[in-house]
Amino acid sequence: MKKALTILVAMLFLVVAVGVAYSAETTFTGQYKVRAWSNWNLDKKPGHINSERGLYTGYFDQRFRLTITHTRSEFLKAVVQFDLVEDTWGQQRNFRINDSITGEFIRHAYIEFTMPKIGTFTLGKQPITMAQGLVFSDTLGYLDGIKWANKWGPVGVSAMYIKMYDNVSAGAAVPDYNRDGNIWALDINITPNENHNIELFGGIFFSNNGSAYSHGIDGSLPAHYDDSRIGFLGLGYTGEFADMISVKAEISGIIGKELKSGDKIRGLNVYLDAAYHNDMLKVGLAFVLGSGQTNHKWNDGINNMNFIIADDFAFGEIIASGNGGRQDEYGYGLGFGDDIENLTAVKLYAEVKPMEKLTVTAAVIWAKWTEPVGNASAYGHPMEYYTVTNFSRPAWYAHSTDLGWEVDLGFSYEIMEGLTYNLATGVLFTGDSFDYVGTTGGHENWGPIWTINNNLTYEF
């Protein structure tokens, strides 16, 4: 940690020196965040599998993020964003639950220059979000590439080439052996006026993997998948009506196949969010659908997925809580933890500002699996990743799609300029699909799942 900070300080002095020498503008913005994260009942302990007592996970971590923007002129700038993440004991969990993998030091690094009439070019590790981010978004700096963009009146167009994997060669017995991935994408934005924006986007992903151990796209494909060709297409909308009704929507999909076996790859997302708002109150209703393996039988080798890469979209504190900064590991691609795979959910939410510095939020979510999970279904249950060997689900409720009800409550308070405290809590009253057979037999309920997230954030 001390070595990394020493290098960072040296780089800062270098950038400042160059900025002064060329009489250009260099700006520094950043964030320091301390977080306390707690979860209950994500697992049934072997000694308590017949009780409401489950696994507790909790820790403190901290993050320092610094963005340096060096502007040479209105036509040329460079941006670098550093991210230092570790828990208070230095294990660098990188905002993941029980994940000790060291995070990336450089989050974004790109050059942007504009050639009049030709367009703007952006090269390097840059943030990309298409529509609402259900099928394609990268804010964490996973992708490197080049983007060209230009605008003619209300129509803006951007074309991108993105290198997702670069012929990773870590040994034939590991998932990343000879992994190589390339994405070509096109994004069209139509803005008839300042209150409405329509976005049409699409592209193709060439996933080339040299090993049967390869996990394919974003770790979402099973081990037997090798080379794949996958197209994605989406339509997004953002609008404002009468300065008090806001609407967000996206419909997007994946279609492709694995070349060696010919197995089909399919996915569909639907999202709609409408809200009334004024200076003190916001009330909204949102719906999200992520498709499952529709019309496919158990173990037929046909795979569904809903995204190429997506880390920006979040629906609740527990259900589809998003990859953007929290990276919940539980749930995998089943709509429970990090994305909307196989999820159907409706959310009623509210946001109140009783005073200028205080915002209170609340949400109630009803959710189900789009398709059944558990025994004799195309999906294993997400909690089976944690459970002990004597855990099982009998046939009489293996096909339940009842995910349950989630209630979220939180608030954000600005202590002083730049310093904010945020509390986010959630409880999932688990549905029938979580039920199981205990060690002595008989029907057992999983019990509620809780999460509490405290954040103290300083922005400058």
C-alpha positions as CSV (number, residue, x, y, z in Angstrom):
1,M,0.0,0.0,0.0
2,K,2.8,2.5,0.9
3,K,4.7,1.6,-2.3
4,A,1.6,2.2,-4.4
5,L,0.9,5.6,-2.7
6,T,4.5,6.6,-3.3
7,I,4.2,5.8,-7.0
8,L,0.9,7.7,-7.1
9,V,2.3,10.8,-5.5
10,A,5.3,10.8,-7.9
11,M,2.9,10.5,-10.9
12,L,0.8,13.4,-9.6
13,F,3.9,15.6,-9.4
14,L,4.9,14.7,-12.9
15,V,1.4,15.5,-14.3
16,V,1.3,18.8,-12.5
17,A,4.8,19.7,-13.8
18,V,3.9,18.9,-17.3
19,G,0.6,20.9,-17.0
20,V,2.4,24.0,-15.8
21,A,5.1,23.7,-18.5
22,Y,2.5,23.7,-21.3
23,S,0.2,26.3,-19.6
24,A,-2.7,23.8,-19.9
25,E,-5.4,23.1,-17.4
26,T,-5.1,20.1,-15.0
27,T,-8.0,19.3,-12.7
28,F,-8.1,16.8,-9.8
29,T,-11.3,15.2,-8.6
30,G,-11.7,12.3,-6.3
31,Q,-13.4,10.3,-3.6
32,Y,-12.5,8.7,-0.4
33,K,-15.0,6.2,1.0
34,V,-15.1,4.1,4.2
35,R,-17.7,1.4,4.2
36,A,-19.1,-1.1,6.8
37,W,-20.7,-4.1,5.0
38,S,-22.9,-6.7,6.8
39,N,-25.0,-9.6,5.5
40,W,-27.0,-12.2,7.4
41,N,-28.5,-15.5,6.4
42,L,-26.8,-16.0,3.0
43,D,-26.0,-19.6,4.1
44,K,-27.3,-22.2,6.5
45,K,-24.5,-23.3,8.8
46,P,-24.2,-27.1,9.2
47,G,-25.1,-26.9,12.8
48,H,-28.1,-24.7,12.2
49,I,-29.6,-26.0,9.0
50,N,-32.9,-26.5,10.7
51,S,-33.0,-23.0,12.2
52,E,-33.3,-19.4,11.2
53,R,-29.7,-18.8,12.0
54,G,-27.5,-18.4,9.0
55,L,-24.1,-17.2,7.9
56,Y,-23.1,-13.6,8.9
57,T,-20.5,-11.8,6.8
58,G,-19.3,-8.3,7.8
59,Y,-16.2,-6.2,7.3
60,F,-14.9,-2.6,6.9
61,D,-13.1,-1.5,3.7
62,Q,-11.9,1.8,2.2
63,R,-11.4,3.2,-1.2
64,F,-9.4,6.1,-2.6
65,R,-10.3,7.2,-6.1
66,L,-8.5,10.0,-7.9
67,T,-9.3,11.4,-11.4
68,I,-6.8,13.6,-13.2
69,T,-8.0,15.4,-16.3
70,H,-5.4,17.2,-18.4
71,T,-6.9,19.6,-21.0
72,R,-4.5,20.9,-23.6
73,S,-7.2,22.7,-25.6
74,E,-10.9,22.3,-26.5
75,F,-9.8,19.6,-28.9
76,L,-7.5,17.5,-26.8
77,K,-7.6,16.1,-23.3
78,A,-6.3,13.1,-21.3
79,V,-8.0,11.4,-18.3
80,V,-6.5,9.0,-15.8
81,Q,-8.4,7.5,-12.9
82,F,-6.7,5.6,-10.0
83,D,-8.5,3.3,-7.7
84,L,-7.0,2.0,-4.4
85,V,-9.3,-0.4,-2.6
86,E,-8.6,-2.5,0.4
87,D,-10.2,-3.4,3.7
88,T,-8.9,-2.1,6.9
89,W,-6.6,-5.1,7.2
90,G,-5.1,-4.7,3.8
91,Q,-6.6,-7.8,2.1
92,Q,-8.0,-5.8,-0.8
93,R,-11.4,-7.3,-1.2
94,N,-12.2,-4.8,-3.9
95,F,-15.8,-4.3,-2.9
96,R,-16.6,-8.0,-3.3
97,I,-18.1,-10.3,-0.7
98,N,-15.2,-12.6,0.5
99,D,-13.2,-11.9,-2.6
100,S,-9.5,-11.4,-1.8
101,I,-8.4,-10.7,-5.4
102,T,-6.4,-7.5,-5.7
103,G,-8.3,-4.8,-7.6
104,E,-7.0,-2.9,-10.6
105,F,-4.9,0.1,-9.9
106,I,-5.8,2.0,-13.1
107,R,-9.6,2.2,-13.5
108,H,-9.7,4.5,-16.5
109,A,-7.0,5.9,-18.8
110,Y,-7.8,7.4,-22.2
111,I,-7.0,10.2,-24.6
112,E,-9.8,12.1,-26.3
113,F,-9.2,14.4,-29.3
114,T,-11.6,16.1,-31.8
115,M,-11.0,16.7,-35.4
116,P,-13.4,19.3,-36.7
117,K,-16.1,17.9,-39.1
118,I,-14.6,14.4,-38.8
119,G,-15.5,13.7,-35.2
120,T,-14.2,12.9,-31.7
121,F,-11.9,9.9,-31.1
122,T,-11.4,8.3,-27.6
123,L,-8.6,5.8,-27.2
124,G,-7.9,3.7,-24.1
125,K,-9.6,2.3,-21.0
126,Q,-12.9,4.3,-21.1
127,P,-16.3,4.0,-19.4
128,I,-19.1,2.9,-21.8
129,T,-22.9,2.6,-21.0
130,M,-25.5,1.8,-23.6
131,A,-29.1,2.7,-22.8
132,Q,-29.8,1.8,-19.2
133,G,-26.9,-0.6,-19.0
134,L,-28.8,-3.9,-18.9
135,V,-26.9,-5.6,-21.7
136,F,-23.8,-3.5,-22.1
137,S,-22.1,-1.2,-19.6
138,D,-18.6,-0.9,-18.2
139,T,-17.8,1.7,-15.6
140,L,-15.1,-0.2,-13.7
141,G,-12.5,-0.2,-16.5
142,Y,-12.6,-3.8,-17.7
143,L,-12.5,-2.8,-21.4
144,D,-9.9,-1.1,-23.7
145,G,-10.7,0.2,-27.1
146,I,-11.2,3.0,-29.5
147,K,-14.4,5.0,-30.2
148,W,-15.3,7.5,-32.9
149,A,-18.3,9.8,-32.3
150,N,-20.0,12.6,-34.2
151,K,-23.3,14.5,-34.1
152,W,-25.4,16.0,-36.8
153,G,-28.2,18.1,-35.3
154,P,-30.4,15.8,-33.1
155,V,-28.6,12.6,-34.3
156,G,-25.4,11.4,-32.7
157,V,-23.5,8.3,-33.8
158,S,-20.6,6.4,-32.2
159,A,-18.7,3.4,-33.4
160,M,-16.5,1.3,-31.2
161,Y,-13.9,-1.4,-31.3
162,I,-13.3,-3.0,-27.9
163,K,-10.7,-5.5,-26.8
164,M,-12.3,-7.6,-24.1
165,Y,-9.6,-10.3,-23.8
166,D,-6.2,-10.3,-25.3
167,N,-5.2,-13.9,-26.0
168,V,-4.7,-14.7,-22.3
169,S,-2.4,-17.7,-22.0
170,A,-2.2,-18.9,-18.4
171,G,-2.0,-22.6,-19.0
172,A,-4.3,-25.2,-20.7
173,A,-5.9,-26.3,-17.4
174,V,-7.3,-22.9,-16.5
175,P,-10.4,-21.1,-17.8
176,D,-8.5,-18.2,-19.4
177,Y,-6.2,-20.4,-21.6
178,N,-5.8,-18.7,-25.1
179,R,-8.9,-16.5,-24.4
180,D,-9.4,-13.8,-26.9
181,G,-12.4,-11.5,-27.4
182,N,-13.2,-8.6,-29.7
183,I,-16.4,-6.5,-29.7
184,W,-17.6,-4.2,-32.6
185,A,-20.5,-2.0,-31.6
186,L,-22.6,0.9,-33.0
187,D,-24.6,3.3,-30.9
188,I,-27.1,5.9,-32.3
189,N,-28.7,8.6,-30.2
190,I,-31.6,10.7,-31.4
191,T,-32.5,13.7,-29.2
192,P,-35.4,15.6,-30.8
193,N,-35.4,18.0,-27.8
194,E,-33.7,18.3,-24.4
195,N,-36.5,16.2,-22.7
196,H,-36.3,13.1,-24.8
197,N,-33.6,10.7,-26.0
198,I,-34.0,7.5,-28.1
199,E,-31.0,5.2,-28.3
200,L,-30.5,2.3,-30.7
201,F,-27.4,0.2,-30.2
202,G,-26.0,-3.2,-31.3
203,G,-22.9,-5.1,-32.1
204,I,-21.2,-8.5,-32.3
205,F,-18.9,-10.2,-29.9
206,F,-16.2,-12.6,-31.3
207,S,-15.2,-14.8,-28.3
208,N,-12.3,-17.1,-29.2
209,N,-11.2,-19.6,-26.5
210,G,-8.6,-22.3,-27.0
211,S,-9.6,-24.6,-24.1
212,A,-12.5,-26.7,-23.1
213,Y,-12.1,-25.2,-19.7
214,S,-13.0,-21.7,-21.0
215,H,-16.0,-19.9,-19.4
216,G,-16.8,-17.8,-22.4
217,I,-18.4,-14.4,-22.0
218,D,-18.0,-12.6,-18.7
219,G,-17.8,-16.0,-16.9
220,S,-21.4,-16.7,-17.8
221,L,-21.1,-19.7,-20.1
222,P,-20.6,-23.3,-18.9
223,A,-17.2,-24.9,-19.1
224,H,-17.8,-26.8,-22.4
225,Y,-18.2,-23.6,-24.4
226,D,-15.3,-22.6,-26.7
227,D,-15.5,-20.2,-29.7
228,S,-18.8,-18.2,-29.8
229,R,-20.3,-15.6,-32.0
230,I,-22.8,-13.4,-30.2
231,G,-24.8,-10.5,-31.4
232,F,-26.6,-8.0,-29.2
233,L,-29.2,-5.4,-30.0
234,G,-31.1,-2.9,-27.9
235,L,-33.5,0.1,-27.8
236,G,-33.5,2.6,-25.0
237,Y,-35.5,5.6,-24.1
238,T,-35.2,8.4,-21.5
239,G,-37.8,11.1,-21.3
240,E,-39.3,13.9,-19.2
241,F,-43.0,15.0,-19.4
242,A,-44.4,18.3,-18.0
243,D,-41.3,18.6,-15.8
244,M,-42.7,16.1,-13.3
245,I,-43.0,12.7,-15.0
246,S,-39.7,10.9,-15.9
247,V,-39.6,7.6,-17.9
248,K,-36.7,5.2,-18.5
249,A,-36.9,2.1,-20.6
250,E,-34.9,-0.5,-22.4
251,I,-35.5,-3.7,-24.4
252,S,-32.4,-5.5,-25.4
253,G,-31.4,-9.0,-26.4
254,I,-28.6,-11.5,-27.1
255,I,-28.5,-14.0,-30.0
256,G,-25.7,-16.3,-31.0
257,K,-24.2,-19.7,-30.9
258,E,-21.2,-21.7,-29.8
259,L,-19.4,-22.8,-33.0
260,K,-18.1,-26.2,-32.0
261,S,-21.4,-27.7,-30.7
262,G,-23.8,-25.4,-32.5
263,D,-25.6,-24.7,-29.1
264,K,-27.8,-21.6,-29.2
265,I,-27.3,-18.6,-26.9
266,R,-30.3,-16.5,-26.2
267,G,-31.3,-13.6,-23.9
268,L,-33.9,-10.9,-23.5
269,N,-34.2,-7.9,-21.2
270,V,-37.1,-5.6,-20.6
271,Y,-37.0,-2.6,-18.3
272,L,-39.5,0.2,-17.6
273,D,-39.4,2.8,-14.9
274,A,-41.9,5.7,-14.6
275,A,-41.8,8.2,-11.7
276,Y,-43.5,11.4,-10.6
277,H,-41.3,14.0,-8.9
278,N,-41.2,17.5,-7.5
279,D,-38.7,19.3,-5.3
280,M,-39.4,17.3,-2.2
281,L,-40.8,13.9,-3.4
282,K,-40.3,11.2,-6.0
283,V,-42.5,8.2,-6.4
284,G,-42.0,5.6,-9.0
285,L,-42.9,2.1,-10.3
286,A,-40.3,-0.1,-12.1
287,F,-40.5,-3.4,-13.9
288,V,-37.7,-5.6,-15.0
289,L,-37.6,-8.9,-16.9
290,G,-34.6,-11.1,-17.6
291,S,-35.3,-14.2,-19.7
292,G,-34.5,-17.7,-18.6
293,Q,-33.9,-20.8,-20.8
294,T,-37.4,-20.6,-22.3
295,N,-38.6,-23.7,-24.1
296,H,-35.4,-25.5,-23.3
297,K,-35.3,-28.7,-21.3
298,W,-33.1,-29.6,-18.4
299,N,-29.5,-30.3,-19.4
300,D,-30.0,-29.9,-23.1
301,G,-26.8,-27.8,-23.4
302,I,-28.5,-24.7,-24.7
303,N,-27.4,-21.6,-22.7
304,N,-29.2,-18.3,-22.0
305,M,-27.5,-15.1,-20.9
306,N,-28.7,-11.5,-20.7
307,F,-25.5,-9.4,-21.2
308,I,-22.2,-9.1,-22.9
309,I,-20.9,-7.1,-19.9
310,A,-22.9,-5.2,-17.4
311,D,-21.9,-3.5,-14.2
312,D,-24.0,-0.4,-14.1
313,F,-27.6,-1.6,-13.6
314,A,-29.0,-2.1,-10.1
315,F,-32.6,-2.9,-9.1
316,G,-32.5,-3.4,-5.3
317,E,-30.2,-3.8,-2.3
318,I,-30.3,-7.6,-2.5
319,I,-32.2,-8.6,-5.6
320,A,-30.2,-7.6,-8.7
321,S,-28.0,-5.3,-6.6
322,G,-25.6,-4.6,-9.4
323,N,-21.9,-5.0,-10.2
324,G,-21.1,-1.4,-10.0
325,G,-18.9,-1.2,-6.9
326,R,-20.5,-3.9,-4.8
327,Q,-20.0,-7.0,-6.9
328,D,-22.2,-9.4,-4.9
329,E,-20.9,-12.9,-5.6
330,Y,-23.9,-14.8,-4.4
331,G,-26.6,-15.6,-7.0
332,Y,-24.4,-15.7,-10.1
333,G,-26.5,-15.2,-13.2
334,L,-29.9,-15.8,-11.6
335,G,-31.2,-12.3,-10.9
336,F,-30.5,-12.7,-7.2
337,G,-27.1,-11.1,-6.7
338,D,-25.5,-9.2,-9.5
339,D,-27.6,-9.2,-12.7
340,I,-31.1,-9.8,-14.0
341,E,-30.6,-13.3,-15.5
342,N,-33.9,-15.3,-15.0
343,L,-35.5,-12.5,-13.0
344,T,-39.0,-11.0,-13.2
345,A,-39.6,-8.2,-10.6
346,V,-41.7,-5.1,-9.9
347,K,-40.6,-2.3,-7.6
348,L,-42.5,0.5,-5.9
349,Y,-40.1,3.2,-4.6
350,A,-40.1,6.6,-3.1
351,E,-37.6,9.3,-2.3
352,V,-38.3,12.2,0.1
353,K,-36.2,15.3,0.9
354,P,-37.5,16.6,4.2
355,M,-34.6,19.0,4.3
356,E,-32.0,20.2,1.9
357,K,-29.2,17.9,3.2
358,L,-31.3,14.8,3.9
359,T,-32.7,12.3,1.5
360,V,-34.8,9.3,2.6
361,T,-35.4,6.4,0.2
362,A,-37.7,3.3,0.5
363,A,-38.6,0.5,-1.9
364,V,-40.8,-2.6,-1.9
365,I,-39.9,-5.3,-4.5
366,W,-41.9,-8.4,-5.5
367,A,-39.8,-10.9,-7.5
368,K,-40.0,-14.3,-9.0
369,W,-37.7,-16.5,-11.2
370,T,-38.7,-16.1,-14.8
371,E,-38.2,-19.9,-15.0
372,P,-38.0,-22.5,-12.2
373,V,-34.7,-23.1,-10.3
374,G,-33.6,-26.1,-8.3
375,N,-34.0,-29.8,-8.9
376,A,-35.0,-31.0,-12.4
377,S,-34.8,-27.5,-13.9
378,A,-32.4,-25.7,-16.2
379,Y,-31.0,-23.6,-13.3
380,G,-29.4,-24.7,-10.1
381,H,-30.6,-22.6,-7.1
382,P,-28.2,-19.8,-6.3
383,M,-27.9,-20.6,-2.6
384,E,-26.7,-24.2,-3.4
385,Y,-23.3,-22.7,-3.9
386,Y,-23.0,-22.2,-0.2
387,T,-24.9,-25.1,1.3
388,V,-23.5,-28.3,3.0
389,T,-23.7,-31.8,1.4
390,N,-26.9,-32.8,3.3
391,F,-28.8,-29.9,1.9
392,S,-31.5,-30.8,-0.7
393,R,-34.7,-29.7,-2.2
394,P,-37.4,-32.3,-2.8
395,A,-39.4,-32.6,-6.0
396,W,-42.6,-31.3,-4.6
397,Y,-41.4,-27.7,-4.6
398,A,-38.4,-27.8,-6.8
399,H,-40.3,-25.9,-9.5
400,S,-41.4,-22.9,-7.3
401,T,-40.6,-19.6,-8.9
402,D,-41.4,-17.5,-5.8
403,L,-38.3,-15.5,-5.0
404,G,-40.0,-13.4,-2.4
405,W,-40.5,-9.8,-1.2
406,E,-37.7,-7.3,-0.6
407,V,-38.1,-4.2,1.5
408,D,-35.3,-1.5,1.3
409,L,-34.8,1.6,3.4
410,G,-32.0,4.1,3.4
411,F,-31.0,7.7,3.8
412,S,-28.3,10.0,2.7
413,Y,-27.2,13.0,4.8
414,E,-24.7,15.7,3.8
415,I,-22.7,16.3,7.0
416,M,-20.8,19.2,5.4
417,E,-19.8,20.2,1.9
418,G,-18.2,17.2,0.3
419,L,-18.8,14.8,3.2
420,T,-21.9,12.5,3.0
421,Y,-23.1,9.6,5.2
422,N,-25.3,7.0,3.5
423,L,-27.1,4.1,5.0
424,A,-28.7,1.4,2.7
425,T,-30.6,-1.5,4.3
426,G,-32.6,-4.4,2.8
427,V,-34.4,-7.5,3.9
428,L,-35.5,-10.3,1.5
429,F,-38.4,-12.3,2.8
430,T,-37.6,-15.5,0.9
431,G,-40.2,-17.3,-1.1
432,D,-41.0,-21.0,-1.5
433,S,-38.1,-21.5,-4.0
434,F,-35.7,-21.2,-1.0
435,D,-37.3,-23.9,1.1
436,Y,-35.4,-27.1,1.8
437,V,-35.2,-30.4,3.6
438,G,-33.3,-30.3,6.9
439,T,-30.9,-32.8,8.3
440,T,-33.8,-34.7,10.0
441,G,-36.1,-34.4,7.1
442,G,-39.3,-32.3,6.7
443,H,-40.0,-29.0,5.1
444,E,-37.9,-26.1,6.3
445,N,-38.1,-22.4,5.5
446,W,-34.9,-20.4,4.7
447,G,-35.8,-17.3,6.6
448,P,-35.2,-13.7,5.7
449,I,-31.9,-12.4,4.3
450,W,-30.6,-9.1,5.5
451,T,-28.0,-6.5,4.3
452,I,-26.8,-3.3,5.9
453,N,-24.4,-1.0,4.1
454,N,-22.9,2.1,5.8
455,N,-20.9,4.5,3.7
456,L,-19.0,7.7,4.7
457,T,-17.9,9.4,1.5
458,Y,-15.7,12.5,1.0
459,E,-15.7,13.9,-2.5
460,F,-13.4,16.7,-3.7
